Amino acid sequence: MEGELRAFVPAHLSGFFEVCPSPRPERMGSRNGGPCLEVGVLTKVRLEKGKGVEIFIDGKKAEARTSSYVARSFLENAEEEFHLRVEHHLQVPMG
């Protein structure tokens, strides 16, 4: 099995932001409101034969801990060994 998936996530400007604390980490979160933009981040994930994870942000190899965690979690549940190549293409500054 090999293939490629693409997803676009629009950028968002926060007009207000509120932390919603909780003693239980799984219940912690935030509330915010503001407009979504037409620009954002396009992510391509390519599944290939092989082993491991590679992540790139705008063409440069990156640690990207959150992306790495998610990719490795998927691979742990796979019945075969695969290599995942994740490419994030930013249309806005990260932060």
C-alpha distances in whole Angstrom, upper triangle without the diagonal:
4,7,10,13,17,20,23,26,30,32,35,39,40,44,44,42,43,42,42,42,42,42,39,36,34,37,37,37,38,40,40,40,40,39,35,35,33,32,29,26,23,20,17,14,11,8,7,8,11,13,15,16,18,20,22,25,26,25,26,25,26,26,25,26,25,21,21,22,19,16,17,18,14,13,16,15,11,11,9,10,9,11,12,14,17,19,22,25,28,31,33,34,33,35
4,7,10,14,17,21,24,27,30,33,36,38,41,42,41,42,41,41,42,41,42,39,36,34,36,37,36,37,38,38,39,38,37,33,32,30,29,27,23,20,17,13,11,8,5,5,7,10,13,14,14,16,17,19,22,23,21,23,22,23,24,23,24,23,19,19,21,18,15,17,18,14,13,17,16,13,14,12,11,9,10,10,11,14,16,19,21,25,27,30,31,30,32
4,7,10,14,17,20,24,26,29,33,35,38,40,38,39,39,39,40,40,41,38,35,33,35,35,34,35,36,36,36,35,33,30,29,27,25,23,20,17,14,10,8,6,5,7,10,13,15,16,15,15,16,18,20,21,20,22,21,22,23,22,23,22,18,18,20,17,15,17,18,14,14,18,17,14,16,14,14,11,11,10,11,12,14,17,19,22,24,27,29,27,30
4,7,10,14,17,20,23,26,29,32,35,36,35,37,36,36,38,38,39,36,33,31,33,33,31,32,33,32,33,32,30,26,25,23,22,20,16,13,10,7,6,4,6,9,12,15,16,16,14,14,14,15,17,18,17,19,19,20,21,19,21,20,16,17,19,16,14,16,18,14,15,19,18,16,18,17,16,13,12,10,9,10,11,13,15,18,20,23,25,24,27
4,7,10,13,17,20,23,26,28,32,33,32,33,33,33,35,35,37,34,31,28,30,30,28,29,29,29,29,28,26,23,22,20,19,17,14,11,8,6,5,7,9,12,15,17,18,17,15,15,14,15,16,17,17,20,19,19,20,18,20,18,14,16,18,15,13,16,17,14,15,19,18,17,19,19,18,15,14,11,11,10,11,12,14,17,19,21,23,22,24
4,7,10,13,16,19,23,25,29,30,29,31,31,32,33,34,36,33,30,28,30,29,27,27,27,26,26,25,23,19,19,17,15,13,10,7,6,4,6,9,12,15,19,20,21,19,17,16,14,14,14,15,16,18,18,19,20,18,20,17,14,17,18,15,14,18,18,16,18,21,21,20,23,22,21,18,16,13,12,10,9,10,11,13,15,18,20,19,22
4,7,10,13,16,20,22,25,26,26,27,27,28,30,31,33,31,28,25,27,26,24,24,24,23,22,22,19,16,15,14,13,11,8,6,5,7,9,12,14,18,22,23,23,21,18,17,15,15,14,15,17,19,19,19,20,17,19,16,13,16,18,15,14,18,18,16,19,22,21,21,24,24,23,20,19,15,14,11,11,10,11,12,13,16,18,17,19
4,6,10,13,16,19,22,24,23,25,26,27,29,31,33,31,28,26,27,26,23,22,22,20,20,18,16,12,12,10,9,7,6,4,6,9,12,15,18,21,25,26,26,24,20,19,16,16,14,14,17,19,20,19,21,17,19,17,15,18,19,17,17,21,21,20,22,25,25,25,28,28,27,23,22,18,16,13,12,10,9,10,11,13,15,15,17
4,7,9,13,15,18,20,19,22,22,23,26,27,30,28,25,23,24,23,19,19,18,17,16,15,13,10,10,9,8,6,5,7,8,12,14,18,20,24,27,28,27,25,21,20,17,17,15,15,18,20,20,19,20,17,18,15,14,18,19,16,17,21,21,20,23,25,25,26,29,29,28,25,23,20,18,15,13,11,11,10,10,11,14,13,14
4,6,10,13,16,18,18,21,22,23,26,28,31,29,27,25,25,23,20,18,17,15,14,12,10,6,6,6,6,4,6,9,11,15,17,21,24,27,31,32,31,28,25,23,20,19,16,16,20,21,23,21,22,19,21,18,17,21,22,20,21,25,24,24,27,29,29,29,33,33,32,29,27,23,21,18,16,13,12,10,9,10,12,12,14
4,7,10,13,15,15,18,20,22,24,27,30,29,26,25,24,22,19,17,16,13,12,10,9,6,5,7,6,4,7,11,13,17,19,23,26,29,33,33,32,29,25,24,20,19,16,16,20,21,22,20,21,18,20,18,17,21,22,20,22,25,25,25,28,30,31,31,35,35,34,31,28,25,23,19,17,13,12,10,9,7,10,10,11
4,6,9,12,12,15,17,19,22,25,28,27,24,23,23,20,17,14,13,10,9,7,6,4,6,9,9,8,11,14,16,20,22,26,29,32,36,36,35,32,28,27,23,22,19,19,23,24,25,23,24,20,21,19,19,23,23,22,24,27,27,27,30,32,32,33,37,37,36,33,31,27,26,22,20,17,16,13,12,10,12,12,11
4,6,9,10,14,16,19,22,25,28,28,25,25,24,21,17,14,13,9,8,5,6,6,8,11,11,11,14,17,20,23,26,30,32,36,39,39,38,35,31,29,26,24,21,21,25,26,27,25,25,22,23,21,22,26,26,25,27,30,30,30,33,35,35,37,40,41,39,37,34,31,29,25,23,20,19,15,14,11,12,12,11
4,5,6,10,13,15,19,22,25,25,23,23,21,18,15,11,10,6,6,5,7,9,11,15,15,14,17,20,22,26,28,32,34,37,41,41,39,36,32,31,27,26,23,24,28,28,29,26,26,23,24,21,23,26,26,25,28,31,30,31,34,35,36,37,41,42,40,38,36,32,31,27,26,22,21,18,17,15,15,14,12
4,7,10,14,16,20,23,26,27,25,25,23,20,17,13,11,7,6,5,8,11,13,17,17,17,20,23,26,29,31,35,38,41,44,44,43,39,36,35,31,30,27,27,31,31,33,30,30,27,27,25,27,30,30,29,32,34,34,34,37,39,39,41,44,45,44,42,40,36,34,31,29,25,25,22,20,17,18,18,16
4,7,10,13,16,20,23,24,22,23,20,18,14,11,8,5,6,7,11,13,16,20,20,19,22,25,27,31,32,36,38,42,45,45,43,39,36,35,32,31,28,29,33,33,33,30,30,27,27,25,27,30,29,29,32,34,33,34,37,38,38,40,44,45,44,42,40,36,35,31,30,27,27,23,23,20,19,19,16
4,7,10,13,16,20,20,19,19,17,14,11,7,6,4,7,9,13,15,17,21,21,19,21,25,26,29,31,35,37,40,43,42,40,37,34,33,30,29,27,28,32,31,32,28,28,24,24,22,24,27,26,26,29,31,30,31,35,35,36,38,42,43,42,39,38,34,33,30,29,26,26,23,23,20,19,18,15
4,6,9,13,16,17,16,17,14,11,9,6,5,6,10,13,16,18,21,24,24,22,24,27,28,31,32,36,38,41,44,43,41,38,35,34,31,31,29,31,34,33,33,30,29,25,25,22,25,28,26,26,30,31,30,32,35,35,35,38,42,43,42,40,39,35,35,31,31,28,28,26,26,23,22,20,17
4,6,10,13,14,13,14,12,8,6,4,7,9,12,15,19,20,23,26,26,23,24,27,27,31,31,35,36,40,42,41,39,36,33,33,30,30,28,30,33,33,32,29,27,24,22,20,23,26,24,24,28,29,27,29,33,32,33,36,39,41,40,38,37,34,33,30,30,27,28,26,27,24,23,20,17
4,7,10,11,11,11,9,6,5,5,7,10,14,17,21,22,25,28,28,25,26,29,29,32,32,36,37,40,42,42,39,36,33,34,31,32,30,33,36,35,34,30,29,25,24,21,24,26,24,24,28,29,27,29,32,32,32,35,38,40,40,38,37,34,34,31,32,29,30,28,29,27,26,23,20
4,7,9,8,10,8,5,7,8,11,14,18,21,24,25,28,31,30,28,28,31,30,33,33,37,37,40,43,42,39,36,33,34,31,33,31,34,36,35,34,31,28,25,23,21,24,26,24,24,28,29,27,29,32,31,32,35,38,40,39,38,37,35,35,32,33,30,32,30,31,29,28,25,22
4,5,7,8,6,5,8,11,13,17,20,24,27,27,30,33,33,30,30,32,31,34,34,37,37,40,42,41,38,35,33,34,32,34,33,36,38,37,36,32,29,27,24,22,25,27,24,24,28,28,26,28,31,30,30,34,37,39,38,38,37,35,35,33,34,32,34,32,34,31,30,27,24
4,6,9,8,8,11,14,17,20,24,27,30,31,34,36,36,33,32,34,33,36,35,38,38,41,43,41,38,35,34,35,33,35,34,37,39,38,36,33,30,27,24,23,26,27,24,25,28,28,26,29,31,30,30,34,37,39,38,38,38,35,36,34,35,33,36,34,36,34,33,29,26
4,6,5,7,10,14,17,20,24,27,30,30,33,35,34,31,31,32,31,33,32,35,35,38,39,38,35,33,31,33,31,33,33,36,38,37,35,31,28,26,23,21,24,25,21,22,25,25,23,25,28,26,27,30,33,35,35,35,35,32,34,31,33,31,34,33,35,33,32,29,26
4,5,5,9,12,16,19,22,25,28,27,30,32,31,28,27,29,28,30,29,32,32,35,36,35,32,29,28,29,27,29,29,32,34,33,31,27,24,22,19,17,20,21,18,18,22,22,20,22,25,24,24,28,31,33,32,32,31,29,30,28,29,28,30,29,31,30,28,25,23
4,6,8,12,15,18,22,24,27,26,29,31,30,27,26,28,26,28,27,30,30,33,35,34,31,28,27,28,27,29,28,32,34,33,31,27,25,22,19,16,19,20,17,17,21,21,18,20,23,22,22,26,29,31,31,30,30,28,29,26,28,27,29,29,31,29,29,25,23
4,6,10,13,16,19,23,25,25,28,30,30,27,27,29,28,30,29,32,33,36,38,37,34,32,30,31,29,31,30,33,35,35,33,30,27,24,22,19,22,23,20,20,24,24,21,24,27,26,25,29,32,34,34,33,33,30,32,29,30,28,31,30,31,30,29,26,24
4,7,11,14,17,21,23,23,26,29,28,25,25,27,27,29,29,32,33,36,38,37,34,31,29,30,28,29,28,31,34,33,31,28,25,22,20,18,21,22,20,20,23,24,22,24,27,26,27,30,33,35,35,34,33,30,31,28,29,27,29,28,29,27,26,23,21
4,7,10,14,17,19,19,22,25,25,22,22,25,24,27,27,31,32,35,37,37,34,31,29,29,27,28,26,29,32,31,30,26,25,21,19,17,19,22,20,19,23,24,22,24,27,27,27,30,34,35,35,33,32,29,30,26,27,25,26,25,26,24,23,20,18
4,7,10,13,16,17,20,23,23,21,21,24,24,27,28,32,33,36,39,39,36,33,30,30,27,28,26,28,31,31,30,27,26,22,21,18,21,23,22,21,25,26,25,26,30,30,30,33,36,38,37,35,34,31,31,27,27,25,26,24,24,22,22,19,17
4,7,11,14,15,18,21,22,20,21,24,25,28,29,33,34,38,41,41,39,35,32,32,29,30,27,29,32,32,32,29,28,24,24,21,23,26,24,23,27,29,27,28,32,32,32,35,38,40,39,37,36,33,32,29,29,25,26,24,24,22,22,20,18
4,7,10,12,15,19,19,18,20,23,24,27,29,33,34,38,41,41,39,36,33,32,29,29,26,28,31,31,32,29,28,24,24,21,23,26,25,24,28,30,29,30,33,34,34,36,40,41,40,38,36,33,32,28,28,24,25,22,22,19,19,18,16
4,7,9,13,16,17,17,19,22,24,27,29,33,35,39,42,42,41,38,34,34,30,30,27,28,31,32,33,30,30,26,26,23,25,28,28,26,29,32,31,31,35,36,36,37,41,42,41,39,37,34,33,29,28,25,25,22,21,19,19,19,17
4,7,10,13,15,15,18,21,23,26,29,32,35,38,42,42,41,38,34,33,30,29,26,26,30,31,32,29,30,26,27,24,25,29,29,27,30,33,32,32,35,37,37,38,42,43,42,39,37,34,32,28,27,23,23,20,18,16,17,17,16
4,6,10,12,12,16,18,21,25,27,31,33,37,40,41,40,37,33,32,29,28,24,25,28,29,31,29,29,26,27,25,25,29,29,27,29,32,32,32,35,37,36,38,41,42,41,38,36,33,31,27,25,22,21,18,16,15,17,17,17
4,7,9,9,12,15,17,21,23,27,30,33,37,37,37,34,30,29,26,24,21,21,25,26,28,26,27,23,25,22,22,26,26,24,26,30,29,29,32,34,34,35,38,39,38,35,33,29,27,24,22,19,18,15,13,12,15,15,15
4,5,7,11,13,16,20,23,26,29,33,36,37,36,34,30,28,25,23,20,19,23,25,26,25,26,23,25,23,22,26,27,25,27,30,30,30,32,35,35,35,39,39,38,35,32,29,27,23,21,17,16,13,11,10,13,14,15
4,7,10,12,15,18,21,25,28,31,35,36,35,33,29,28,24,22,19,18,22,24,26,25,27,24,26,24,23,26,28,26,26,30,30,29,32,35,34,35,38,38,37,33,31,28,25,22,20,16,14,12,10,10,14,16,17
4,7,9,13,16,19,22,26,29,32,33,33,30,27,24,21,19,16,15,18,20,22,22,23,21,23,21,20,24,25,23,24,28,28,28,30,33,33,33,36,36,35,31,29,25,23,19,16,13,11,9,6,7,11,12,15
4,7,10,13,17,20,23,26,30,30,30,27,23,21,18,16,13,13,16,18,20,18,20,17,19,17,16,20,21,20,21,24,25,24,26,29,30,30,33,33,32,28,26,22,20,16,14,10,9,6,5,6,9,10,12
4,6,10,13,16,20,23,26,27,26,23,19,18,14,13,10,10,13,15,16,15,17,14,17,15,13,17,18,17,17,21,22,21,23,26,26,26,30,29,28,25,22,18,16,12,10,7,6,5,6,7,10,9,12
4,7,10,13,17,20,23,24,24,22,18,16,13,12,10,10,12,15,16,16,18,15,18,16,13,16,19,17,16,20,21,20,21,25,25,25,28,27,26,22,20,16,14,11,8,6,5,7,8,11,13,13,16
4,7,10,13,16,20,21,20,18,15,13,10,10,9,10,12,14,14,14,15,13,15,13,10,13,15,13,13,16,17,16,18,21,21,21,24,23,22,18,16,12,10,7,6,4,6,9,11,13,15,14,17
4,7,10,13,17,18,18,16,13,12,10,10,11,11,12,14,14,15,16,14,17,15,12,14,16,14,12,16,17,15,16,20,20,19,22,21,19,16,14,10,8,6,5,7,8,12,14,17,18,17,20
4,7,10,13,14,14,13,10,10,9,10,12,14,13,15,14,14,15,14,16,14,11,12,14,12,9,13,14,12,13,16,17,15,18,17,16,12,10,7,6,5,6,9,11,15,17,20,21,19,22
4,6,10,12,12,12,10,10,11,12,14,16,14,16,15,16,17,16,18,17,13,14,16,14,11,13,15,13,12,16,17,15,17,15,14,10,8,6,5,7,8,12,14,18,20,23,24,22,25
4,7,9,10,10,10,11,12,14,17,19,18,19,17,18,18,18,19,18,14,14,16,14,10,12,14,11,10,14,14,11,13,12,10,7,6,5,7,9,12,15,18,21,24,26,27,25,28
4,6,8,10,10,11,14,16,19,20,18,20,18,19,20,20,21,21,17,16,18,17,13,14,16,13,11,15,15,12,14,11,9,6,5,6,8,11,14,17,20,23,26,29,30,28,30
4,7,10,12,13,16,19,22,24,21,22,20,21,22,22,23,23,19,18,20,18,15,15,17,14,12,15,15,12,12,9,7,5,6,9,11,14,17,21,23,27,30,32,33,31,33
4,7,10,12,15,18,21,23,21,21,18,20,19,20,21,21,19,16,18,18,14,13,16,14,11,14,15,12,13,9,6,5,5,8,11,14,17,21,24,27,30,32,32,30,32
4,7,10,13,17,20,23,20,20,17,18,17,18,18,19,16,14,15,15,12,10,13,12,9,11,13,11,12,9,6,5,4,8,10,13,17,20,23,26,30,31,31,29,30
4,7,10,14,17,20,18,17,14,14,13,14,14,15,13,10,12,13,9,8,11,11,8,10,13,12,14,12,8,7,5,6,9,11,14,17,21,23,27,28,28,25,27
4,7,10,14,16,15,14,11,11,10,11,11,12,10,7,10,10,7,7,11,11,9,12,14,13,16,14,11,9,6,5,6,8,11,14,17,20,23,24,24,22,23
4,7,10,13,11,10,7,8,9,10,11,13,10,8,12,12,9,10,14,14,12,15,18,17,20,18,14,11,8,6,5,6,8,11,14,17,21,22,21,19,21
4,7,10,9,8,6,6,7,7,9,11,8,7,11,11,9,11,14,14,14,17,19,19,22,20,17,14,11,8,6,5,6,8,11,13,17,18,18,16,18
4,6,5,5,4,5,8,8,12,13,10,11,14,14,13,15,18,18,18,21,23,22,25,23,21,17,14,11,8,6,5,6,8,11,14,16,15,14,17
4,5,5,6,6,9,8,12,13,11,12,16,16,15,17,20,20,20,23,25,25,28,27,24,21,17,14,11,9,6,5,6,7,11,12,11,10,13
4,6,8,9,13,12,16,16,14,16,19,19,18,21,23,23,23,26,28,28,31,29,26,23,20,17,13,11,7,6,5,6,9,11,11,11,15
4,7,9,13,13,17,18,15,16,20,20,18,20,23,23,23,26,28,27,30,28,25,21,18,15,12,10,7,8,8,10,13,15,15,15,18
4,6,10,11,15,16,14,15,18,19,18,19,22,23,22,25,27,27,30,28,25,21,18,16,12,11,9,10,10,12,15,16,15,14,17
4,7,9,12,14,12,12,16,17,15,16,20,20,19,22,24,24,27,25,22,19,15,13,10,10,9,10,12,14,17,18,17,15,18
4,6,9,11,10,9,13,14,13,15,18,19,19,21,23,24,27,25,22,19,16,14,11,10,10,10,12,13,17,17,15,13,15
4,6,9,8,7,10,13,12,13,16,17,17,19,22,22,25,24,21,19,16,14,13,11,12,12,15,16,19,19,17,14,16
4,6,6,6,9,10,11,12,14,16,16,18,20,21,25,24,21,19,16,14,12,10,11,10,13,13,17,17,15,12,13
4,6,5,6,9,10,10,12,14,15,16,19,20,24,23,21,19,17,14,14,12,14,13,16,17,20,20,18,14,15
4,5,5,6,9,10,11,13,14,15,17,19,23,23,21,19,17,14,14,12,13,12,16,16,19,19,18,14,14
4,5,5,6,9,10,11,12,14,16,17,21,20,18,16,14,11,11,8,10,10,13,14,18,18,17,14,15
4,6,5,6,8,10,11,12,15,16,19,18,16,14,12,10,10,9,11,12,16,17,21,21,20,17,18
4,6,5,6,9,10,11,13,15,18,18,17,15,14,12,13,12,15,15,19,20,23,23,22,19,19
4,6,5,6,9,10,11,13,17,17,16,14,13,11,12,11,14,14,18,19,22,22,22,19,20
4,5,5,6,9,10,11,15,14,13,11,10,7,9,8,12,13,17,19,22,23,23,20,21
4,5,5,6,9,10,13,13,11,10,10,9,11,11,15,16,20,22,26,26,26,23,24
4,5,5,7,9,13,14,13,12,13,11,14,14,17,18,22,24,27,27,27,24,24
4,5,5,7,10,11,11,10,11,9,12,13,16,18,21,23,26,27,28,25,26
4,5,5,8,8,7,7,8,8,12,13,17,19,22,25,28,29,29,26,28
4,6,8,9,9,10,12,12,15,16,20,22,26,28,31,32,32,29,29
4,7,9,10,11,13,13,17,18,21,23,27,29,32,33,33,30,31
4,5,7,8,11,12,15,17,20,23,26,29,32,33,34,31,32
4,7,9,13,14,18,20,24,26,29,32,35,37,37,35,36
4,6,10,12,16,19,22,25,28,31,34,36,37,34,36
4,7,10,13,16,20,23,26,29,32,34,34,32,33
4,6,10,13,16,19,23,26,29,31,31,29,31
4,7,10,13,16,20,23,26,28,28,26,28
4,6,10,13,16,19,23,24,25,22,25
4,7,10,13,16,20,22,22,20,23
4,7,10,13,16,18,19,17,19
4,6,10,13,15,16,15,18
4,6,10,11,12,11,14
4,7,9,11,11,14
4,5,7,8,11
4,7,9,12
4,6,9
4,6
4
